[in-house]
Amino acid sequence: MKILGAGSLHLIYALLVLLHMQTSIGSNSTTTDDGVKCIESERQALLAFKQGLVDEHGRLSSWGSEEEKKNCCEWEGVQCSNKTGHITMLNLTTYSYDRDFILRGNLSPSLFELQHLIYLDLSGNNFNLSHIPRSISSLNKIQHLDLYYCNLSGSLPSQLANLTSLQYLDLGYNNFNSVKNLEWLSRLSYLQYLDLSEIDLRKVNNSWLQVINKLPHLTNLSLYGCNLRDVIPQYFPIINTSCTSLVHLNLGSNNLTASTFQWLFNFSNSLVSLDLSSNQFRGPIPETFSHMTLLEELFFSNNQLEGGIPKSFGNLCKLRYLYLYGNYLDGMLLELIGNLSGCLQLSLEKLYLSENKIKGPLPDMIKNFHSLRVLYLRITQLSGTVPKSIGLLSNLERIFISSNSLNGTISESHFSTLSKLRVLGMSSNSLSINFSNDWIPPFQLDVIFLRLCKLGPKFPSWLKSQRNFSYLDISGSEISDSIPKWFWNLASRAVHLNLSSNHIYGILPDLPTQISNSFGLGIDLSKNNLEGPLPVFPVNVTSISLSKNRFNGSISSLCTMSGGKLQFLDVSHNQLFGKLPDCMMQWTSLVLLNLANNHLFGKIPSSIGSLYRLESLGLQNNSFSGEIPRSLGNCSALQFLDLNYNSFSGKIPTWIGERLSSLIFLHLTSNNFSGDIPLQLCWLTNLTLLDLSNNNLSGNIPSCIHNLTTLAQQESSAHDHYFMETDAKYEYEVSYVDKASVMWKGMERDYENGNLKTLKIIDLSSNKLTGVIPVHISVLFELVELNLSRNQLTGSIPSDMGQMEQLESLDLSLNQLSGHLPGSMSQLNFLSTLNLSYNNFSGRIPLSTQMQSFDAYSFVGNPALCGLPLTRTCPDDEKSEGKPKNRDIAEFWQWFKRGMELGVAIGFVGVLVVKLDHPWKHLCFLLFNNLKDCLNNLKDCLYLLVTAVGLLVREHVSRLGRKLKLFEPSVSS
C-alpha cells in the first residue's frame, strides 16, 4: 500500500511559482489596453502543436480555427500579456491521479516559436520519446520550464544553457541518454529549483558538486535515481565554502555511502528536507544529524543502517517526518521510542520504522507523541499486545502494524479518540477484533487491512458505519456468514475489496452496473463457499477473482464488463459450463484470464485475439475442442499458456514460436494434437517449461531443441503479474501468480509462480515420436526434468548427458533406445528419479552413488544390461571357470573387513585431529579434501589411509606416553 503524495514538493512548489507569475503576467485577455489582439503567428504555432497530439478527452477542445475560437488567449491552459498580447504562459500539466486525461503525441518544434513564454508546464503528458528540439534556445525569456514525466528521450540539448532567466527547471523522470557534462547548468545562475531525477549522471563523476556550487540561489535540488557514486573527499576543499542556501535536497535512490555525510553537513544550518533513501549507507546513524536544527523531513529508508536511533534525535524540535523503514535497525522498540522523547515528541507527525529488526511490544509511552499522524511498524518483530493508550493519539490518521507477532484482543477502547483515523492496517497478526454489534466507530476509514485477524464468525457489523472506504481486505478472517445486502451499497465506492479465504456462503447479487468512483473496482472473493450463477458486475470493474467456489451456469454475464478496464479475471475451480461468449474484444486491458477447472466446452472464439496485453491464459481441465485459434497469435505479450486436459486437435501451430516470443510456460499435455513438433518452437528462447506429453505427435524431436537457452541458464524471466489500483489518495498493488498442475517426478502436483520459476522441464512423453535423442540436448545445463518416455525413440543416450548436472528426474522408459549407458551419467549427482526401463540398453550400469541408489525397476526390461542394482552380473565379472565357487563370498568378507578397518580409522582420526599440531592437522585435512579423487582408485586409497592413520596414532600415543612418563619414544626413523 502506498499513500500518494498529492501534496508533494513538486506540486506545491509549482503552484507557488504559478501563483507568483500570475500576478506579474496578467490575465487571459483577448486584447491589451491598446487594442492589440491575440498574435496570429502564435495562434498558428499552438494549432500546429495541437495537430501532433492525441487528445482523447477533448482537453484542447477550446483550441481551434473557428471564428468563435479565434481568441487564443481564452484557450485552455493559455495566458497572454495584458500589455502586448503575446502568450506568456502555457500550462497543460496532467497530475498523476488524472492519467485518463493525458495528452499523447509529439513535442512539436512549433511550440518553441512562442518566444515570449515565461512559464511552460507540460508535465505528466506523453510525448512518445520525442527529443527536446534545439530551438528551445529561442525561449530566452522563460523563467519556469517543467517537462517532468513527459516520456522524452535523446540527449539534453546544450542550448538549454541559453535559457539564462530560468528559475525553475524540471526535467525529471524521462528517458534521456546518459549525461557526460553538466557545465551548461552553471550558466543558469538564477536557478532556484532543479530536478534531474532519473537522468543517468554516473559519467559526470563528482563534477555535479562543482556545478551546484556555482548556483548561488539554488534552494531545491532533486537528483533522485541519477546513479550518483560516492562523494570523493578530495572535492571537499572545493565545496565546503559552497552555497549553503539549499533547503530541499533529494539524493534518494543512488549509490552514495557514508563519505557523503561530510559534504551534507555543510548545509546543517539551511536544510529543511533531506532525502537519502535507497542508497548504500551502512552502520549506525551519525549523531551529527542532530545538528540540523531546521530539519523537518528526513528520509533515510531502504539503506543498511544498523543499531538504534541516536538519543540526540530527541532534540530535533522541528522534525515532523522521520522515515527509517527498510534498514537493519534493531533493539527494543521501547528504547527507540525513548530516544525520540524530547522536544521531538511534540513535533513528530510521521514515523516510519517498518521492515527493521525491532523487537518487543508497542510501548505505552507512544501516547506522549501528541502530534503523531502516521505510525508505520509493519514487518518488524513486534510481539505482545497492543496498548489501549494508542487510542489517546487523537491526531492519528494512519496506523500500520501488520505482519508482526502481536496478539490479544482489539476492543473499542483502542479507538476511543481516534476520530481522524483514515487508514487501519493490522493484517497478519494473531489479533482478535472484538467490537460490539451496535458500536459506531468515531472514525471514517479510507483503508481497512485486517487480513488474517479474527473478525468472524459473523460478518462484522461495524463496517456498516464506514461509508468512505476505498480499500478493504478482511481475507482469512474466519467469517462464516453470508454477505449482507447493505455491504454492496457501501462497496459501490470502493476501489478494491478482498474477502477471500473465508467461509462465506450464499448467492452473490447483481452488483451496481456503475460504481460511484471513476477508478474502477477490484473484487477478490476466491476460496469461499459461494454458489449460484455468476452475478452481473459493474462495467468498469478492474479485477475479479472468484476461484475455488461453487459457482455454476454460464459465464455470459461477464460480457457486461465493457468499460475496458478489466485486467484480471479468474473464475477457475468452479462448476461453470457452456461455451465461451464472443465478447472478449471488450477486455482489451486484460492481463490475466484463468478459466481452468470448469466444465466449459466448444471452440475458443476468435475475439481472444483482441487481448493484446494478455500475459497469462489458463484454460486447463475443461472440454475445449477444435484448433487453437490463429488470432491468439496477436497476444504477443503472452508468457503463460496452459491448455492441458482438453480436446484441442490439429497440429501445434507454427505461429506459437513465430509470434509468441515472450512465452515462458507452454503446457499442452493431454489433448489430441497430431503431426510433427514444429521447429519454430525452438525460437522460444525464454521457455522454462515445455510439456507436449500425452498427445498424438509424431516425427523427430527437433534437433534445434538446444536453442531453448533459458533452460541452460540459472535465471528465469518469469514474474508475477500485477497492476496498480489507485484513486486520488492511495495506490494498492494487485498481484497475481500463475498456477499450474505439473507432472513432476511421476506425480501431478500444484505449483504457483514462486515454485514454477524453479521448474525447468521438457516433457514429450506418451506420443509417437521417432528418431534419436538430439545430441546437443545435453547443453541445457539447468534442466531439472527430462521425460521422453512412451515414444518410439531409437539410438543411444548422448554421451555427454552428464553435463546436465541439475537434472533431478530422467525418464526414457518404453522406447527402443539401445547401446551402453554413458559413463558421464555417474556425474548426475542430483538425480533422484530415474527410469530407463523397457529399452534395449546393454553393458554395465555406470558406477556412482546415485546410479546404484536406484532399485532394479529403473533398469528392468533391458535384457543385455548388467551390474548393480540388477542381480545380473556382467561377463567380465567372471575371469575364468577355475576360480573357487566361494570367490564372491570370500571377496565380500575381505572388502567388508577392510571397510570396517577404514571406518574405525577415519572415526578415530576425527577425534584425534582436533588435538594434533598444525602440520599433522594440515595432513589430515589435505587427505580428506582429496578423498573424492582417492575413491576413484579404492584399493590404493585404502592403503594410503591406513598408513596415514597408523602414523597419526603412533604420534598421538607417543605424546601421551611422554606426558605419563611410561616410556621414551624411539628416535629412529
N, C-alpha and C positions, 0 to 999 in steps of 0.2 A: 504494500500500500504506500503510495507516495502522495503527499499533500502538495498540490500545485502552488507555486509561488506567484499567484496572480498579482500580488503587490510586490513583485520583485524589484531589485535595484534598477535593472534596465528600464522597466516601465515607469517607475517613479521619476527617475532622472529625465527620461524623455518627455514626460508630461510637464515637468517643471520648466524645461527648456522651451517647450512648445508654448506654455502659458506666458513666459517672458517674451518670446518672439512675437506673439500675437499682439502684445501691447505696443510693439515698435513697428510691426509691419503694416498693420491696418486690417480692415475687414474685407469681406467678399463684396467688392464694389464693382458695378458694371462700368461706371465712368469715374474719372477723377474730378476734382474740383474745377478743372479747366475743360471738362467735357471730353476727355480722352477715353475712348472705348477699349475693350479687350483687344490686345495686339493680335492681328490676324496671323502673322507668322508663328506666333507662339501657340495659337489655337490649332494650327495645322500640325505643329510638332507634337502636340498632345494626341491628336487624332491618329497620326502615324504611329505613335507609341501604342495606342489602344488597338490598332489594327493587328499588331503582333501578339495580342493577348487572347486567352480564352477566359471569358467572364461568365461562368456557368449560372451565377445567381443575379446577374444584372447590376452589380455594384456600380458600374460605369454607365448605367442607362441614361444618366443626365448628360453624358458626353455625346455630341452628335453634330451633324452639319445642317440639321433642320433649322428653320428660321427661329422657332421658339427656343432652340438650344444654342443659339449662336453666341450667347454671352458666356465665355469660358470661365469667367471669374465666379460664376454661380455653379460650376460643376462640382461634383463630389470630390472632396479632398483638395480642391484648388483654392488658393487665396492670392489676391492681387494687391499691389500697392495702391493706396488712395491717391498718391501724387502722380505716378507715371503710368499706371495701368499694367505694368509688367507683372508677370507671375513671379511671386517671391516665395511661395510655399506650395509644396505638393506632398500631401500626407495620405498614403494609401496602405498604411500598415495593417497587417492581419494578426490578431492576437492568437495565442496558442489554443485557447478554448473555443475559437471560432473558425476552425480549419475548413469548414464547409464553404467558406466564402473567399478562399484564397484565389488570387489571380495567377494564371499559368501562361507561359509563353516565353518570348524572347525579350531581352533587355535592349531595346532599340536605341541606336546612337542618336536618333532624333530627339530623345528626351534631353540630351545634353546641349541642345540648341537653346534651352531656356537659360540664357546666360545671366539672368538677374535673380536666379534662385538663391535664396538664403537658407531655406530649410527643405530638405528632401528626405522623406522616410518611405522606403519601400519594403520594410522588414516583414518577414513572415510569409512572403509570397514565393512562388516557384518559377524561376526563370530558366529552367531546363538546362542547367550547366552552361549558361551564357558567360562570356567573358566581360569584364568591365572595359568599355571602349576607351581608347586613348583620348578620345575627345572629351573625356571628363575634365580635362585640364581647362576647358572653357568656362567651367563654373567657378571662376576666380573670386566670386563674392560669397560663396557658400560658407556658412558657419556650422551647419548641422547636417551630417550625412550619415544616414542609418540604412545599411544594407544587411542587417543581421538576419541570418537564417533564410537566405533567398535562393539557395541552391545555385550559387555562382561557382565558376571554376576558372582554370587558367592561372596565369601569373598576376600578381599585383602590379598594375602599371606604375612605372616610375613617375608618370605625370601627376600622381596623387600629391607629389611634393609641391606642385604649383598651387595647391589649394591652401594658401598661407593664412587665410582667415578662419580656418576650421577651429572650432572649439569642441566639437563633438564628432567623433569618428567611430563607427561600429561596423566592423567587417566580420564579426564572429560567426561561427557555425555555418561555414560554407565549405566548398571543396577546392580551395585554392591549392596550387602547387606549393611545394616546399620553398620556403623563402631563404635566400642566402645573404641578403643585405637589408638592414633596416635604417641605413643612414638617411634615407629620404624623410623619415619621421622627424629628424632633428630640425628640419626647416619649418615644421608646424609648431612654432613657438607659443601660439596662443591656446594650444590644445589643453582642455581640461578633462575630457572623458575619452578614453581609448580602450577599445575592446577588439582584440585579435584572437579571441578564443578559437580553438580547434584549427589554427593555422600552424603548420609544422615549422618550428623555428630551431630545430636541432642544429642546423648548419650555421646559424649565426653565433653559436657558442655563447660567450658572455658579453658580446657587444651590445645586447639589448640593455644591459645595465648602463652603459655609457650613453646610449641614446636617451634613456629615461632621464638621465642626469641633465640633459640639455632641454628638458621640458619643464620650465620653472613653475608653470601654472597647473600642472597635472595634479588632479585630486582623485580621479577614479581610473584605475588600471586593472584590466582583466586579461590575463594570459592563460586562461584555463585550457588544459589539454593541448599545450604547444610543444610537447616533447622537450621541455627545458631540462638541462642537466644540472649537475652541481654548480653552485656559485663558487668559482675558483678564488681562494683567498688572495691571490696576487692582485685582484681588482679592488680590494678593499681600500687601499690608499687613494684610489681614484674616486671612489664613490662615497666615502663616508663624510664628504662635505657636500653631497648632492642635495637636491631639493628635498626638503622634509615636509612638503605640503600634502603628501599622499594621505587620503582619508579612507578610501576603499581600495583594497588590494586583494585580487583573486589570482592565486598561483596554483589552484587546485588541479589535480589530475596531470601531474608532470612526474619527473624523476628526481626531484630535489631531496637532498639529505640534510643532516644537521649542520653542514657547512654554511647553509643559507641563513641560519639564525643570526650570525654576526652582522650580516647586511640588514636583516629585518629590524634589528634593534635600533637602527638609525632613525626609525620612524616611531619610536616609542611615544613621542610627545604629540603625534598627529593622528595615528591610526585609530579609526573608529570601527572598521570592519576588516577582518583578515581571514582569508580562506586558504588553508594549506591542506585541504583534504586530498586523499588519494595520491599520496607521494610515497617516498621511501624513508620517512622519518622513523628512527628506531630509538629505543632506550627510554629513559624517564622524561617526563615533560619538564623543560627547563624552568627553573624558578624565575628567570629573567622576564618571563611573560607578565609577571605581576607588576612590572614597571610600566606597562602600557596602561596607564591610568584612565585614558579616554576610551579604551576599548569597550565596545558594546556588543560586538558579534565576533566569536572565534569559532571557526570551522576547522576541526582537526581530525575529522573522521577518516576511516579507511587508511590508516597507516599501520605502523608496528610499534606503537608506543607501549611501554611497559610500566609496571609499578602502579602507583596511585595518582591522585591529584594533589599537587603541592598545596600545603596549608595556606601559603601566601595568596592563593587564588581567592580566598575569602575576603581579601581586601580590595578586590576589583569592584568598586562600588557602583560602576556604571554598566557592568557586563549584564546583558539581557539574554543573549543566546550563547549556549555552550554545547557544541556538537563534538562528541568524543566517541561515537559508535564505530564499531568495526576495527578495534585495536586489540591489544593484549593486556589491557589494564586488569589488575587482579586485586585481591584483598576483600575485606568485608565491606558491604555497602554502607554499613553504619559509619565506618571510618571515612569513606569517601565523602559521604554527605556531611560528616562532621567538619571536614576540611573546607567545605564551602560555607560553613556557618560563620558569617561575619556580616559586614555590610552588604555582601553579595546576596545574602538570603532575602534581602529586601528588594533587590533589583532583578534577580534572575527570573526570566519568563519562560525560557525553553531549555530543557535539559535532556540531551540525547546520550545515553550510556549503553545502548543496545549492542549486542554482539561483542561482549567482552567476557572476562573470566571472573566477574564479580559474584561474590557469594553472600549467603546469609539472607535474613528476612528484610522486608521493607521496614525501615526504622520509623519509630513513632515521631522522631524529630522532623520528618518531612513536612509536618503540619506547619512548621515555622516559616516555610517559604511562601509567604502570603501572595506574592506576585506570580507564582508559577502558573503558567497557562498550558504548557506541554511537558509531559513526562514520558520518555521512551526508555523502557528497560527490557525489551523483548530479547529473547535468545541470549540470556546470561545464565547464571547458575543459582538463581534466587530460590529460596526454599521458605518453608514456614507459611504462616497465614498472612492475609492482607489486613493491616490495622484499620480499625474503624476511623482513626484520626485522619485518614486520607479524605474523608468526607468533609473536613474543615477547610480544604483548599477551594475556597469559594470562587476563585478565578480560573479554576482548571477547565480547559476546553478539550484537551486530548490526552488520553492515557493509554499507553500500550505496554502491557506487562506479559505479553503472550510468550509461549514456548519456554516456560521455566518449570520449576518443580513446586510451585505454590499449591497449597491445599486449604481445606476448610470451606466454610460457607460464606458466601457473599449475600449480605442482607440489605434491607432498605436503609439502615443507618450508615452504610458505607457511602451513600449518595445524598446525605441529608441536606447539604447546602450547595450541591454541585448543579446549580441552575444553568450554568453556562456550558456544561459538558456537551460536546458535539461528536466526539469520537471515543468509543469504548472498545478496547482490544484486550481480551483476557484469554484468547484461544490457547489450546494445548497446555492446559494446566489440569490439576485434579481439583477443580473448584466446583462447588455446587451452588447454583444460583437459586436462592430461596426468597422469592417475593410473594407477598400475599396476593390473592386473586383480585382484590379491589384496590391495590396500590396504584396510585397515579404518580409517576416519577416527576421530579421538578424540572427535568431536562427534556429537550427535544433533540434526539440524536440524528446525525447525518450518516454515521458509520457505526455498525454493530458487528463486532467479530467475537463470537463466543463459541467457536468450533471446539469440540471435544470437552466442553464444560457440560455439567449435568443440568439440563433445563426441564427434562421430562419428569414423569411420563405424559403429562398433559401439555398441550400446545401453550406456550407462555402467553398468558392473557395481558400482561403488562405492555406487550408490543402494540396493543390496540390504541394506546395513547400516543404512539410515535408516528406522527403524520408526515415527517420530513426525511425519513431515511432514504439514502441513495444506495447504500451497500449493506447487505445483511448476510452474515454467514453463521448459521446455527447448525452446521453439519455435525453428525456424530454426537448429538446432544441427548440421546436416549429418549427421544419423543416417540410415543406410541399412541398416536391420535390422528384424527383427520384434520385437514387444514380448514379453519373456519372461514366463512364467506367474507367476513369483514377484512380478512387479511389481504384478499386480492384487490379490494378498493384502495388500501394503503399502498400496495405494491405497484400500482399504476404510476407512481412517481419514482420508482426505483431504477437503478442502473444495473445492479447485479444482485441476484438472490441465490443463495446456496443453502438448501435444506437437505442435502444428500446424506446418505449413510445413517438414516434413522429407521424407524418402523412406521412411517406414515402410510396410512391406508386410505381407501376411498377412491372416488372418481373425480378427476380434475374438471372443473367447469371451463367453459369457453372464456378466455381472458379478454379484456377490453381490446378491441381491434386497433385502438390508437392509445398509446401511453402518453402521459402528460409531459414527459421530458423529451427533448429533441435529440438525446444522445443514444437512444436505443436501450434495450433491456436484455440482460443475460440471465438465464434460468438454469439452475442445476438441481434436479430432483432425482438424480440417479441413486441406485441402491436403496430403494424403499419397497413398499408393497402396494403401489398404486396400480389401478386396473381400469378396465373400460377402454373406450376409444380415445384416440389422441384428440386433445381439445384444439380449438382454433386459437392461434397465437396472434399477438399484435403484429402489424405489418412491418414494423421497424425493429423487430427483435434481432439481437446481435449474436446470441449463442443459446443453444438448447442442448441439455444433456438429460436424457430420460432413461438411460441404460439400466439394465438389471431391475426392471419392474415387471408388471404383468399386463401391460397394455396389449390390446388386441384390435383387430379390424384393419381398415385401410389406412394408408399414410397420405391420402389425398388432401387431408386438411392442412398439411404442411404447405400447400401451394398458396395459402393466404398470406404467407410471409413474403410480400412483394416489395418491401421497402428498399431492397438492395443492400441491407446492412448485415445480413446473416453471414457469420464467419465460421461458427462451429455448429454442427448438427450431429448428435449422437443419440440414436434410438435403438442401439444394439441390445441383444439379450432380452427380447420381449417376445410376444406372440403375434406380431403383426403379420398380415398376409395380403396377398394381392400383387398387382403389377406396380411398377414404379410409374408415377404420373410424369407426363412430359412437360414439366413446368420449371425445370432447373435453370432455364435461361433467366429466371428472376433472381437467382442466387449468385450473381457474378462476383460477389466478395467472398464466397465460401472458400475456406482454407482446409477444413476437415469435414468429411462425410463418412459416418460409420453407421451402416445398416446391418451389421453382422448378426448372425444367430437369431434369425426370424424365420418366417415361412413365406418369404417373397419369391415370386417366380416371374417367368416371361423374359423378354429381351430388355437390355439396357437401352433406354431411349437416347436418341442422338443428341438431345439437348444437353447431355452431360458434357459435351464439348464446349459449352458456354462457360464452364467453370475454370477460367483462365488462371485463377490464383490458387487452385486446388493443390495441396501438398500431400494429403493423405486420403486414401479411398479404401474403405473396408466393406466388402460385400460377402465375406466368407460365411459358410454354413447357411446357405439359402438354397433355392432351387432355380436360380437364373440359368437361362439357356441361350443358344444361339452364339454368334460370334461376338468377340469384343468389338464394340462399335469403333469405327475408324476415327470418329470425331474425338475420342478420348485422347488422340494424339495432339489435340490443341492444348491439353493441360500440361504444358511443358515444365511447370514448376513441381510436378508430381514427384514425391520422394518415396512414398509408401503405397504399394499396391498389393492388396490381399484379396484374391478371388477364389481361394481354395474351397473345396467341398461344395461345388455347384455342378452344373451340367453344361458348362461352356464347351463349344465344339469348334471344329475347323483348325486351321493352322495357327500357330502362335505368330501374331503379326510382326512383320519385319520393322514396322514403324515404331515399335516399342523401343528398339535400340537406336533408331534413327532420330526420334523426336522427343523421347523422354530421358534425356541425358542426365537428369538430376536424380534418377531412381537409385534408391539405396536398398530397398526391400522389395523383392519380386517373388510373390508366393502364389503359384498357380496349381498346386497339388490337387489331386483327386477331382479332375474334370475329364473331359473327353477330347482333349487336344490331340491332334494327329500330325503326321508329316515330320519333317526334319526340324531340329533346333536351329533357328535362323542364326547365321553368322553375325548378324547385326547386334545380337545380344552382347557380343564381345566389346561393343562400343560403350557399354555401361560401366565406365571406369570407377564410379562411386559405389557400385553394388557391394553390399556386405552379405546379403542372403539371397541365394538363387535356389528356389525349390520348384522343380517341374515334375516331381515324382507322381507316380500313380496316374499316368495318362497313357496314351497310345502312340507316343513319339517313337520315331524310327530314324535310321541313318546313323551317322557317326557323331560322336561328341566333337564339337568344333575344336579344331587344333589351336585356334586363337584364344582359347579359354584363359590362357595365362595373361591376357590383356586386362583382366579384371583386377587392376592394380591395387585397389583398396584392400584386397584380400592378401596382399603382400606387405601391407603397411600396418603399423600399430595404431595409427589414428583412424578415426571414422568421422565422416561428416554428418552423421545422424544427430538430430537435435529435437527438442520438444517444439511443439507448435504453440505460439502464443500471440496474443494481441492485447492492446490496452483498452479497457473500458474507462471512459473518462467523462467527467462533467466539468463545470466551471471551477470546481474546488479541488477535486481529487482525481487520482489515477489509480486504477486497480488492474494488475496484470493477471489475465486469464490464460492459463497454460493447459495444454492437453498432451498427454503422452500416448504414443501409438501402442496398441495392444495386439498380441497375436498368439495363437496356439502353434507351437513349433515342435516338430518331431526331433527330439534331442536324445541321442544315445538310446534309440529304440523306444522311447516313451514320449507321448504327446504332453507338452507342458505349456502353461500360460506364462507369457512374458510381457513386461512393459518396456518402454523405451530405454530406461536406465540399463536393463539387462539385455535388451535387444542389441544395444550398441556393441556389446562384447561378443555376440554370436556371429561368427563369420563361417557361413555354411554353404556348401554346394550339395544339393540332394537331387539326383537324377534317377532315383531308384524306381523299380516297378514300371518300366517302359519296355520298348523293343529295340533298344539301341544296339548297334553292332560296331565292329571295328575295334580299334585299340584304345587304351587309355592314352590321351595326349602326353607325349614325353615331357613337355615343358610345364605340365600341371604342378610339378614339384617346386616351381618358383613362387607359388602362392604361400609364402612362408608363415603368414599369420592365420591361415585357415585352421579352424578348430574341429570341423567335422566334414568328412567327405563320404558320401553314400552313393555308390554306383551299383548297388545290389539289384538282383532280379532283372537283369538285362541279358543280352547275348554277346557280351564283350569277349574278345579274343586277345591273344598276345600275352605279354608279360607285364608285371608291375614295373614302372620306370625305375631304373637302377638307383637314382638319387632321391628316392622317396623320403629318405631320412632327413633331407633338408627341411621338411615341413615339421619343424621341431615343436610347434604349438599344437599339433594335431592331438586331439583327445579322443576322437571317435573315427574309426575307419571301417567301413562295411563294403566289401567287394564280393559278397556271397552270391551264390546262384548265378554264376556266369560261366564262361568257357575259357577262363584265363588259365595260363599254363606257365611252365618254366620254374626256375628257382626263385624263392623269396629273396629279394636283395638284402645283402648284409647290412646296408645302411639303415634298414628298419630297426636295428638294435639301438639307433640313436633317438628313437621316438619316446623320450622319457616321460612325456605327459599322457601317453596313450593309456586310456582306461577302458575303452570299449573297442574290441576287435572281432571282426567276423570275416574269415576267408573261406568259409565252408563251401563245399559242393562246387569246386572248380577242378582243374587238372594240374595243380601245383605239384612239384616234385622236389626231391632233395631234402637237406637238413633244414629244420627251422632255426633261424639265426639265434645265437645265444645272447641273451641280455636279461636283466632283471625284469623288464616289462614283458618281453615276449614269453618267458617261462612262467609269468604270473597268471596267464590266461588258462582257462580249462580247455580240455581237449575239444569241446564243442566248437571252439573258434576255428578249428582246423579240420573238422570231420568232413568226409566226403572227398578227400584228396588222396586216392589210394597210394600214390607214389611219394607222399610226404612223410618224413620220419623225424625222430628226435623229440625230446621233451617239449610240451607236455603230453604228446602222444606216447602210447606204450610201444609203438612200432619203432624198433631200433634201426639205425642206418647201417648199410653194408660195411662201411669202414670201421664200425664198432667192433667187429669180429675180424681179427687179422689172420687167424689160422684155426684149423679144426683141432690142432693138437693141444690147445690150451685147456687147462683144467675146467671142469664144469662149474666149479665153485669160484671161478675167477672173479665174476661180478660181485659176489658176496664178499670175497676177500678184499677186493679193491674198495668196496664201500666202507668196510671197517677200517681199512688203512686211512682213507681220507677223513672218516669220522674222527679217528684218533688225532690226526693232525689238526683237524678243525677245532677239536676241544683244546688241544695244546695252544693253538693260536688264540682262541677266545680267552682262555685263562691269562695268557701272557699279556694280551692287549689290555684286559681289565686291570691287571696288576700294574702295568705301566701307567695307566691313567691315574692310579693313586700315587705312584711314585713321582711322576713327572713334575708335580707342583712343588716337590721338595728338592729337586735337583738344581745344581748350579746352572748358570746360563748356557755354557757350551753343550751340556747334556740335554738341557731343555730344548735348545735350538735343534739338536739332532733329532729328537723325538718329533717335534713339530714338522721338521722337514720331511721326515719319513712318512708321517700321516698325510701331509699335504700332497704327497706324490703317490698315495695309496691307489688312486684310480688307475694310473698307468701301471702300477705294480701288478694290479689284478689281471692285466692282460697276459701275464706270464705267472700263473698262480704258484707253480712249484718253486721257481726262483724266489718269488716274493716271500713264500713261507719260510724258506731257509734264511733269507735276509732278516726277516722279523725275529726269528728265533735267535739268531746271532746277536742282534741288537739288544733284545730283551735280556739275554744272558749277560752281556756286558753291563747293562744298566743294573741288573740285580746284584751282580758282583760288586759294583761300585757302592751301591746303597748298603749292602751288608758289611762291606769293608769299613765304611764310615761309622756305621752303628757299632762295629766291634771296637774301633778306636775309642769311641766315647765310653764304652763299658770296660775297656782295657782287657778284653778277653784274649785277644791275640794281636800280633803285629802283622800288618798286610805285607805281602811279598812285594819286593821292589823289582822283581824280574819281569820282563816283558812277556 
